[in-house]
Amino acid sequence: MYSKIIGTGSYLPAKVLTNYDLEKIVDTSHDWIVSRSGIVERHVAAENELSSDMAEQASRRAIEAAGVGLDEIDLIIVATTTPDQTFPSTACILQDKLGIRQGAAFDVQAVCSGFIYALNTADLYIRSGQAKTALVVGTDALTRLLDWNDRSTCVLFGDGAGAVVLRASDTPGILGAKLHADGSHRGMLQAEAHINQGRIAGSPFIFMDGQSVFKFAVKVLSEVVEELLASLNMNRSEIDWLVPHQANIRIIEATAKKLGLGMDRVVTTVAQHGNTSAASIPLALDSAVRAGKITTGQNVLLEAVGGGFAWGAMLVRWS
């Protein structure tokens, strides 16, 4: 038993915040942001727009593309760092909004690596026979965790959602995955706030040690990809497309260079989306699929690293 992706979908909030807009509210410039991140603009969720709302829009588009009925979906996994509320899970809220009443639904929290963690989990559910058709979603509104006076973080993040439908198959779709985590590095990137007796304890804003994160990301991403390829007895030349986490164009370029991949084989949306955390990879994947770049029989490499630190890579044969 295998699983394969049969539909993709995505959603971006209507509001667009450009670098020029940011120049008016924080000590930064368009050129400074582009030179350090490659980001030109990002989308910001409306005041009353929740992670589940964005997830619903992306999910409906993925379900439509897959051509499946809502009654066929027996597993929903949502990767998010910005859940609607403490509980129930955003996955259960999404399930209700979609009108699905069967199957399991739960959240995964691995920050920017969340989508790969969630997709791997769904793949294992299907391979074990516990599910047949899974909806896997990455949705985040990280702009709600930003200190708009901190130019080192507020220029980097955006909001959005992406989704895929995964179905049981007798031919390989997801070829394999490798996941890792090392909590000893958690201080490099975190939002430490938590609720205690009705009050917020700790800083509610994202903190990031940018230089340390950059060095760590480039190192572990190239290592995990090599590990994955070795486990599948494949080599770099067999990768048709790299769909990386869209955090920073310099990280993407450095990782591609280490893997010997030209940028013409890398899907990049960071300029238009910024870092959308768990939504990053499915947003980029959907854009490439709908543009006709990714076609049947191609090998698509997904990879991400995020707070935790948690990271991973997955290889998918498109069909």
C-alpha positions in Angstrom: 0.0 0.0 0.0 1.3 3.5 -0.9 -0.1 7.0 -0.9 -0.1 9.7 -3.6 -1.1 13.3 -3.8 -4.2 13.7 -6.0 -5.1 17.3 -5.5 -3.6 20.6 -4.3 -5.1 23.9 -3.2 -4.0 27.2 -1.6 -5.3 30.4 -0.2 -3.9 33.9 0.5 -5.6 36.7 2.4 -6.7 39.7 0.4 -4.5 42.3 2.2 -1.1 42.7 0.7 1.7 44.4 2.7 4.6 45.5 0.6 8.1 46.4 1.6 7.3 50.0 0.8 4.4 49.8 3.3 6.7 48.5 5.9 9.1 51.5 5.3 6.4 53.7 6.8 6.0 51.8 10.1 9.5 50.5 10.9 13.1 51.5 10.3 13.8 49.5 7.2 13.8 49.8 3.4 12.7 47.8 0.4 16.3 47.2 -0.8 17.4 46.1 2.7 14.6 43.5 2.9 15.1 42.2 -0.6 18.9 41.9 -0.2 18.6 39.9 3.0 15.5 37.8 2.4 14.3 38.1 -1.2 10.9 39.1 0.1 8.9 41.9 -1.8 5.5 41.5 -0.3 3.4 39.3 2.0 -0.3 38.7 2.7 -1.9 39.6 6.1 -5.0 37.9 7.4 -8.0 40.1 8.1 -8.8 40.9 11.7 -11.6 38.3 11.9 -9.9 35.8 9.6 -8.8 32.6 11.5 -6.3 29.9 10.6 -9.3 27.5 10.1 -10.9 30.0 7.7 -7.8 30.1 5.5 -7.5 26.3 5.8 -11.1 25.9 4.7 -10.5 27.8 1.5 -7.3 26.0 0.6 -9.0 22.6 1.5 -12.0 23.2 -0.7 -9.7 24.0 -3.7 -7.6 20.9 -3.0 -10.7 18.7 -2.7 -12.1 20.1 -5.9 -8.8 19.4 -7.7 -8.7 15.9 -6.4 -12.3 15.2 -7.5 -13.2 13.4 -4.2 -16.4 13.7 -2.1 -16.4 15.0 1.4 -17.7 11.6 2.6 -14.5 10.0 1.3 -12.1 11.9 3.6 -11.4 9.8 6.7 -8.4 11.7 8.0 -7.7 15.5 8.5 -4.3 16.7 9.8 -3.7 20.4 10.2 -0.2 21.8 10.7 -0.3 25.1 12.4 1.5 27.3 15.0 -1.4 29.7 15.2 -4.5 27.6 16.1 -7.9 29.3 16.4 -8.0 28.6 20.1 -6.3 26.6 22.8 -8.7 23.7 22.1 -10.4 22.0 20.3 -7.9 21.5 17.5 -8.0 23.6 14.4 -8.4 20.3 12.5 -11.7 19.6 14.3 -12.9 23.1 13.6 -11.9 22.7 9.9 -13.7 19.4 9.8 -16.9 21.1 11.0 -16.6 24.0 8.6 -16.2 21.5 5.7 -19.2 19.5 6.9 -17.2 16.3 7.4 -18.4 14.0 10.1 -16.3 10.9 9.8 -12.7 9.9 10.4 -10.0 11.3 12.7 -8.8 15.0 12.9 -5.9 16.5 14.8 -3.2 19.2 14.7 0.5 18.9 14.3 2.8 21.6 15.7 6.3 21.6 14.1 6.3 25.2 13.1 7.8 25.7 9.6 8.4 21.9 9.3 4.8 21.2 10.2 3.5 20.4 6.7 6.2 17.7 6.1 5.6 16.2 9.6 1.8 16.2 8.9 2.2 14.8 5.4 4.5 12.0 6.6 2.0 11.2 9.3 -0.8 10.9 6.8 1.3 8.7 4.6 1.9 6.3 7.4 -1.8 6.2 8.3 -2.6 5.3 4.7 0.3 2.8 4.4 -0.9 1.0 7.6 -4.5 0.8 6.3 -5.9 3.1 8.9 -7.0 5.7 6.4 -7.7 5.8 2.7 -8.2 9.5 1.8 -6.4 12.2 3.9 -6.7 16.0 3.8 -3.4 17.5 4.9 -3.3 21.3 5.5 -0.7 23.9 6.5 -2.2 27.1 7.7 -0.6 30.0 9.7 -1.2 33.6 10.6 2.3 34.4 12.0 1.8 38.2 11.5 -0.2 38.0 14.7 2.9 37.0 16.6 5.0 39.9 15.3 6.4 42.9 17.0 6.0 45.5 14.3 8.9 47.6 15.8 11.3 44.7 15.4 12.7 45.0 11.8 14.6 41.7 12.2 11.4 39.7 12.3 8.4 41.8 11.2 9.6 42.0 7.6 9.9 38.2 7.1 6.5 36.6 7.8 3.2 36.4 6.0 -0.1 34.5 6.3 -1.8 31.9 4.2 -2.8 28.2 3.8 -2.1 25.3 1.5 -3.6 21.8 1.3 -3.2 18.5 -0.4 -5.5 15.4 -0.7 -3.6 12.2 -0.2 -5.1 8.9 -1.3 -4.2 5.2 -1.0 -2.6 3.8 -4.2 -1.1 0.6 -5.4 1.8 2.6 -7.0 4.3 4.8 -5.2 3.6 8.4 -4.8 5.4 9.4 -1.6 8.7 7.6 -1.9 10.1 8.3 1.5 10.8 10.8 4.2 13.3 11.6 6.9 12.4 13.7 10.0 14.6 15.1 12.7 14.4 17.4 15.8 16.8 18.7 18.4 15.2 20.7 21.1 18.5 22.0 22.5 18.5 24.6 19.8 15.0 25.9 20.7 16.3 29.3 21.9 17.4 30.4 18.4 13.8 30.7 17.2 10.8 30.8 19.5 7.6 32.5 20.7 7.6 31.7 24.4 4.3 33.1 25.5 1.8 30.8 27.3 -1.5 31.2 29.2 -1.2 31.1 33.0 -4.2 31.8 35.2 -5.8 33.9 32.4 -2.7 35.9 31.8 0.0 35.8 29.1 3.3 34.7 30.6 6.4 35.3 28.6 6.9 37.3 25.4 4.1 36.9 22.8 6.3 37.9 19.9 8.6 35.8 17.7 12.3 36.0 18.6 14.9 34.9 16.1 18.7 34.8 16.1 18.9 35.2 12.3 22.6 34.4 11.7 22.4 31.2 13.8 19.2 30.1 12.2 20.7 30.6 8.7 23.8 28.5 9.4 21.9 25.8 11.1 19.2 25.6 8.3 21.7 25.3 5.4 23.6 22.6 7.2 20.7 20.4 8.3 18.7 20.7 5.1 21.5 19.5 2.9 22.3 16.7 5.4 18.7 15.4 5.6 18.3 15.4 1.8 21.5 13.4 1.4 20.2 11.0 4.1 16.9 10.6 2.3 18.4 10.0 -1.1 20.8 7.4 0.3 17.9 5.6 2.0 16.1 5.4 -1.4 19.3 4.5 -3.3 18.8 7.6 -5.5 21.1 10.5 -6.4 20.7 14.2 -6.9 20.3 14.1 -10.6 17.0 12.2 -10.2 15.4 15.3 -8.5 13.3 17.2 -11.0 12.0 19.9 -8.6 12.9 21.2 -5.2 10.0 22.7 -3.3 11.6 24.2 -0.2 10.3 26.0 2.8 10.0 29.6 1.7 11.8 31.3 4.6 14.6 33.2 2.9 15.9 33.3 -0.7 19.5 33.1 0.6 18.8 29.9 2.5 17.1 28.4 -0.5 19.9 29.3 -2.9 22.6 28.0 -0.5 20.7 24.7 0.0 20.2 24.3 -3.8 23.9 25.0 -4.4 24.9 22.4 -1.8 22.7 19.9 -3.6 24.0 20.8 -7.0 20.6 22.0 -8.2 20.2 25.0 -10.5 17.6 27.6 -9.4 15.7 26.7 -12.6 14.7 23.5 -10.8 13.6 25.2 -7.6 10.1 26.5 -6.9 10.3 29.9 -5.2 7.3 32.0 -3.9 9.1 33.7 -1.1 9.1 37.1 -2.9 5.3 37.2 -3.0 4.4 35.3 0.2 7.2 35.8 2.7 7.6 33.1 5.3 4.2 31.5 5.9 5.5 28.8 8.2 3.5 25.5 7.8 1.6 27.0 4.8 4.9 27.6 2.9 5.5 24.3 1.1 1.9 23.6 0.2 1.4 27.1 -1.1 4.5 26.8 -3.3 3.6 23.3 -4.4 0.1 24.4 -5.5 1.5 27.3 -7.4 3.9 25.1 -9.3 1.2 22.4 -10.0 -1.3 25.0 -11.3 1.3 26.6 -13.4 2.0 23.3 -15.1 5.6 23.1 -13.9 5.3 19.8 -12.0 4.1 17.0 -14.3 3.5 13.3 -14.1 6.4 11.1 -13.4 8.6 13.8 -12.0 10.4 13.5 -8.6 9.6 16.4 -6.3 11.7 17.0 -3.2 10.1 18.8 -0.3 12.3 20.1 2.6 11.9 22.4 5.6 13.4 23.5 8.9 11.8 25.5 11.7 11.6 26.2 15.3 12.1 23.3 17.7 14.4 22.9 16.0 12.6 20.4 13.7 13.4 19.6 10.1 12.8 17.1 7.4 12.7 16.1 3.8 10.3 14.1 1.6 10.5 12.8 -1.9 7.3 12.5 -4.0 6.8 11.0 -7.4 4.1 13.0 -9.1 1.3 11.2 -10.7 
